[in-house]
């Protein structure tokens, strides 16, 4: 269930040194043991931990606990520019892996050619015997393999051996034990073969060296793929300009972004990136906000308009006053939301955590059992068979793929969502949203524009539309009622000149009256016209049509004659019909919750094809309305934008806030639609379904891989088919399993929303309300 309450002291930690799913459980256990920690969630793909405290003074204790567990940690702040450490560390790791792989490959190739070539190519065996010699060949292989294991491969021993000694073995421990066993056995066979049973003095230097080389290759591919999963965050961070043009003493000077203060006046030229959030003071232009909202059409900005840091100015020039800087900007908040969602653990991850908690110790036990069974029951040379199969089990069963299955899909999915203008504030919403059966929508500001507009103006015979609009607007300009404001705005859009209204009077429940240019203008409900003795018969058909559309008509009389029927309504957003059609296409039921009278609400629902209407609901009754809709355990998503929607957003299984709404609504929601476009709802649901489907695919292959190949590595097929899995092939399969999971997750980058930006913008003009004449 969504909640509007956040834990008070949350801190993010960057963690270096985690290599597999078992590392995640170990770090979480260490953090949770720190006094004052209320929760901890560690993510292998992002290499971060999200920790909640009762007090932030526990930060040093958490870092110490992580380091005691065998990893490196640092606290991460909220500033957009601050966390370059992770990117730099990843870049250094990639360089280190490239060099390690290159050295390992160069040293391993001669071993592989000499040893494996001798097995498969008789001529090669003769060349080795004639020109090198059996004993010298083993000395050569020993030297090269030793350089591989304790040069490029030393990273596995540095982390794996301490973890093993702590009684908490990880993936590095499996590699270290497996390769050292193969190397150590070969060393004994090379220099002290009299200690081994007759016929068992074989060497496996090539297996140890090739295993290290292949796992380094897998690590390199994995690191590169993990870098690609965080591209959305990189692009968001890259939107922030490094400098800004600030007006100081009447002169525009270029200053570093860090020196911009709230209240500074900034100058923006064509093509400039807007540095921080602010309000336009002077000038106008079109601004490309697609990187924030997902909307491709530039938004017009003039005096009084809000601008967002990171967006791009297109044509004109303007100045604006900085209102939010640094970590308070919209871009910084978006980055924090995406990072929080990417670091979250979904309920589906619970199974993985339970399995990986005992997986590595279980694999080591299986390897030991494999060794014992082959040693006792295996054919001659039993010791050699026992060693090879035990090493194969250790190498193939690395839990990397299981650890990466969920977080990589979450990273790519939430990153793709951010590119579409959909922000998952809470990662678990990504899974819950997939199971929603009902989408309940607030009306005002969600289905509709949230501001009244003049939708109909039908004139009587003998009256011109512009003339009536000008006279009525002149009278309504004296009123502060929202309906009056809508009529005045319509007159301005039509560029009609407004006269001066005199002797203005307002009669509650009836209407208003004034004189304009010597003419008496009266505007009000049908009650006012009846009191004036005017017949409404000429507008009977128009009044019935407006009533069927859920609109309440007003009438205008000029000099005692009925002149026009007028309707002011909150128009439906241009994209709303598309959004509801897309939700129905996804098999969802759509409901509307509104404070409007039932007749108006049902007229709108009929027009849009909404399935269920809950009308005449007071703000504090929306939560109860949700409970009535949420019957038979069906998951419910609620979409709203106002302060009065916050309780319902928090009470729903998933709360979805329109990003153009209030801060209170956004804080209470699980998902935020940055563009204010309702089509983001079916897009978010479709992405949620695609992401969970992707996670399930990853988990299936990760578990199926181990379930199928561990018994094969142990030699289960040998009694029936004489098949054994070489440790070299085991290393290749292990490396490829992680690469497969990452590659599958990266497919989400190509996700196409069911309602595209192009489709939305293409139909906007057709659906826009027009004035009837």
C-alpha positions, -999 to +999 in steps of 0.1 A: +000+000+000+012+035-008+022+057+021+028+093+024+052+089+054+089+086+047+115+072+071+132+102+087+169+095+084+177+077+051+212+075+038+226+059+006+259+041+007+281+032-023+296-003-018+326-016-037+337-053-039+303-071-042+304-098-068+274-120-064+241-125-047+256-139-015+275-107-010+242-088-009+228-109+019+261-106+038+262-068+036+225-065+046+231-087+076+261-066+087+242-033+083+211-045+101+233-055+131+242-019+136+223-003+165+197+023+153+193+008+118+156+002+111+159-012+076+186-019+049+183-028+013+214-036-008+214-037-046+240-057-065+234-039-099+236-004-085+263-013-059+244+008-034+227+003+000+196+022+012+197+024+050+171+039+074+182+050+108+168+064+140+197+088+139+222+098+113+251+095+138+251+058+129+266+064+095+302+058+106+291+026+124+274+013+092+306+020+071+327+001+097+303-028+097+304-031+059+342-029+059+344-056+086+323-078+063+350-074+037+338-046+014+344-009+010+317+017+017+311+054+015+281+076+023+265+092-008+249+127-006+219+141-025+236+166-048+234+159-085+271+166-090+284+147-060+284+111-069+310+109-096+328+084-074+308+054-087+313+064-123+351+069-118+353+036-098+335+018-126+358+033-152+389+022-132+375-013-128+369-016-166+405-005-173+418-030-147+397-058-161+408-051-196+445-052-186+439-083-164+421-101-192+447-092-218+476-104-196+457-136-186+448-144-223+484-139-234+498-162-207+470-188-210+471-192-248+505-211-248+493-234-221+461-241-239+479-247-272+505-270-257+482-291-235+449-292-254+467-293-288+486-324-277+453-341-268+435-334-300+462-330-327+487-360-328+513-339-347+512-313-319+519-340-294+550-351-314+562-315-317+559-310-279+577-343-272+605-336-297+612-299-292+600-292-256+598-325-237+571-338-214+587-326-182+598-292-196+563-288-210+549-292-175+574-267-161+564-242-187+527-247-180+534-244-142+552-210-147+526-195-170+496-208-149+512-195-117+515-161-133+479-162-144+465-173-110+486-150-088+487-121-113+454-113-130+436-140-109+449-127-076+417-106-072+397-138-066+420-149-039+422-115-022+384-115-017+376-152-018+400-166+008+392-140+036+355-147+030+361-184+032+381-180+065+352-158+079+328-188+072+310-167+046+321-180+012+311-161-019+316-164-057+353-154-053+357-183-028+343-208-053+367-196-080+396-195-056+390-230-042+383-245-077+413-230-095+437-235-066+426-272-063+433-277-100+467-258-098+477-274-065+470-309-078+490-302-109+520-288-089+521-321-069+519-341-102+547-320-116+572-319-087+561-347-063+542-373-084+553-401-060+527-389-035+499-396-060+485-431-069+499-447-100+482-433-132+468-402-115+497-378-120+479-356-145+482-318-148+453-294-151+472-261-154+452-253-185+419-257-166+430-233-138+444-207-163+415-209-187+389-207-159+405-175-146+407-160-181+371-169-189+358-155-156+377-123-162+361-121-196+327-126-180+334-100-154+344-075-182+313-081-202+292-079-170+308-046-160+302-031-194+266-043-194+260-030-159+273+004-170+246+004-197+218-003-173+225+030-155+226+051-187+193+068-178+209+082-147+240+093-166+218+111-192+198+128-164+230+140-147+244+151-181+215+174-185+228+198-159+250+225-174+283+233-158+279+271-159+252+298-160+249+334-172+240+354-142+231+392-142+254+409-117+254+447-116+235+448-149+260+427-167+257+390-177+287+370-165+294+333-168+297+316-134+301+280-123+267+264-115+277+260-078+278+298-074+242+304-085+220+314-056+183+315-050+170+349-062+197+354-088+185+366-122+198+345-151+200+352-188+191+324-213+200+327-250+188+305-279+202+270-277+212+274-240+205+248-213+185+263-185+207+260-154+183+259-125+146+260-118+130+295-119+103+319-130+105+339-163+107+376-156+111+391-191+111+378-227+096+347-242+106+315-260+099+279-267+116+254-243+122+217-251+112+199-219+111+164-234+140+151-213+119+159-182+083+152-193+087+130-223+067+155-244+084+162-277+065+195-284+084+225-270+064+245-244+059+282-247+074+303-219+067+339-211+066+362-181+054+343-150+060+308-165+080+282-146+112+268-162+131+237-152+168+232-150+183+209-176+157+218-203+168+234-235+158+269-248+150+268-285+143+301-302+140+333-282+158+349-252+145+355-217+156+362-182+144+343-152+147+344-114+162+313-098+138+297-073+154+263-067+190+253-069+212+223-063+195+193-047+161+212-046+157+214-084+132+192-103+160+174-121+178+166-088+145+153-074+139+132-105+174+117-102+169+108-066+135+092-074+150+071-102+180+061-080+156+052-051+135+031-074+165+014-090+178+005-056+145-009-043+138-045-037+106-059-051+086-086-033+097-110-060+133-107-048+124-124-015+127-159-030+161-151-045+174-138-011+163-170+006+180-192-019+213-173-021+216-172+017+226-208+017+235-213-020+273-210-019+278-232+012+255-257-004+275-257-036+307-263-016+290-292+002+279-306-032+315-302-045+329-321-015+302-348-019+311-351-056+347-355-048+340-382-023+316-402-045+340-401-074+370-410-052+352-440-038+331-452-067+347-436-098+368-455-124+405-453-125+422-428-121+395-421-095+414-392-078+417-374-111+380-378-119+371-367-084+392-335-087+380-325-122+343-330-113+345-312-080+362-283-096+335-282-123+308-280-097+326-252-078+331-231-110+297-236-127+275-228-097+284-191-092+252-173-081+260-141-101+231-146-125+206-150-096+219-119-079+216-098-111+183-111-123+160-087-105+180-055-099+193-052-135+157-054-149+146-028-123+174-005-133+167-006-170+129-006-165+128+025-142+154+042-164+133+037-195+102+049-175+121+081-167+128+087-203+091+084-210+082+109-182+071+083-157+089+083-124+085+053-100+091+070-066+089+036-049+104+005-066+078-019-052+052+000-072+068-015-103+056-049-093+023-039-076+011-018-106+014-049-129-013-066-109-038-037-108-073-046-119-090-012-115-077+023-123-097+050-104-093+085-117-100+118-101-118+141-126-107+177-121-071+182-133-067+145-141-094+137-167-099+174-174-077+204-177-086+216-142-097+251-153-131+262-167-133+272-203-160+287-225-171+257-245-204+269-261-218+302-271-250+300-293-266+333-302-302+342-310-313+356-343-302+392-348-271+390-325-235+385-336-213+362-317-184+386-312-207+414-301-224+392-275-191+378-263-176+414-259-206+427-239-209+396-217-171+396-210-171+433-201-197+425-174-180+393-162-147+411-159-161+427-128-166+393-111-140+370-095-160+338-102-141+311-121-169+310-148-165+348-152-128+344-156-133+317-183-156+340-203-131+369-201-103+346-213-123+335-242-130+371-252-093+379-251-085+348-272-110+361-298-094+396-297-127+414-291-126+448-275-142+450-240-161+481-231-164+496-196-191+481-173-210+505-151-235+500-123-224+463-118-246+443-094-246+406-086-277+388-073-267+355-055-283+324-071-295+345-101-267+363-120-251+397-127-262+429-143-244+460-157-245+486-184-219+486-212-217+514-237-253+524-228-267+489-232-281+468-203-265+434-200-279+406-178-262+372-175-273+343-153-292+311-148-326+302-163-342+316-131-329+351-140-344+350-175-377+337-162-378+366-137-372+390-165-402+375-183-381+361-212-390+328-229-362+302-232-380+283-260-355+294-287-327+276-269-346+245-259-327+222-282-293+237-273-301+235-236-310+198-239-278+191-258-257+209-231-275+190-204-267+156-221-230+167-221-231+174-184-229+212-188-249+238-170-261+265-193-261+303-186-281+328-205-274+364-216-300+392-222-292+424-239-315+454-235-343+431-223-340+406-252-327+370-249-294+371-268-274+339-262-270+306-243-236+300-228-218+270-214-186+270-193-171+237-184-138+221-174-128+206-208-116+170-211-078+168-218-071+161-254-054+128-246-079+115-220-100+094-245-068+077-258-056+069-223-089+053-213-091+033-245-055+021-239-065+011-203-094-009-216-072-026-242-050-037-213-080-054-197-084-029-169-116-015-154-118+023-153-136+042-125-141+080-119-143+096-085-156+132-084-174+157-063-195+167-093-233+160-094-242+126-107-258+139-139-227+158-149-204+129-139-224+103-158-225+124-189-186+127-188-183+090-181-206+080-210-186+102-233-153+087-223-165+051-219-157+050-181-170+018-165-179+030-130-188+064-115-186+075-079-201+110-079-209+137-053-179+126-032-165+151-006-127+153-004-126+133+028-148+106+012-124+095-015-107+069+006-140+053+014-149+054-023-117+035-030-126+008-005-160+004-022-143-001-056-116-024-042-138-054-037-128-091-040-092-083-033-086-066-067-056-043-067-064-007-073-044+022-087-057+058-081-047+087-102-050+123-089-034+157-088-048+178-060-041+183-023-075+167-016-062+136-035-033+129-012-052+106+012-066+085-017-031+084-033-017+071-001-045+046+005-045+030-029-024-001-037-005+022-061-009+060-061-002+078-094+002+116-092-001+139-122+033+157-121+017+191-129-003+188-096+006+198-061+037+188-042+016+172-015-001+149-041+033+140-056+048+132-022+019+109-013+022+090-046+042+059-057+044+069-094+046+104-108+036+114-144+059+143-152+040+156-182+005+157-166-006+135-194-030+107-185-016+084-212+014+079-189-009+056-169-013+028-195+023+034-205+034+029-168+013-002-165+026-017-197+062-010-186+055-026-152+042-057-169+072-059-193+097-054-164+082-081-142+080-104-172+116-097-178+125-104-142+107-137-143+126-147-175+159-138-158+150-158-126+138-188-146+171-190-166+192-183-135+176-210-115+172-234-144+208-230-153+220-241-119+194-268-114+204-283-148+242-278-149+253-285-113+242-322-116+259-324-150+291-309-136+290-334-108+289-362-134+253-373-133+253-381-170+285-402-169+269-436-158+244-435-187+262-415-215+298-413-205+295-374-205+316-352-182+316-314-181+351-300-183+359-272-157+369-250-187+334-254-202+319-248-167+338-215-165+325-204-199+289-214-190+291-195-157+304-164-174+278-165-201+249-170-176+255-135-161+260-120-195+227-136-206+208-121-177+222-087-183+215-089-220+179-099-214+174-070-190+189-045-215+161-055-239+138-033-218+157-003-232+138-010-265+104-009-248+078+010-268+048+025-249+013+015-261+005+052-265+034+071-281+042+108-280+036+111-317+002+095-315-008+118-286+003+149-303-012+139-336-047+137-321-046+166-298-060+190-323-089+168-332-100+165-296-096+201-285-128+218-275-141+245-298-166+273-294-199+267-311-213+296-330 
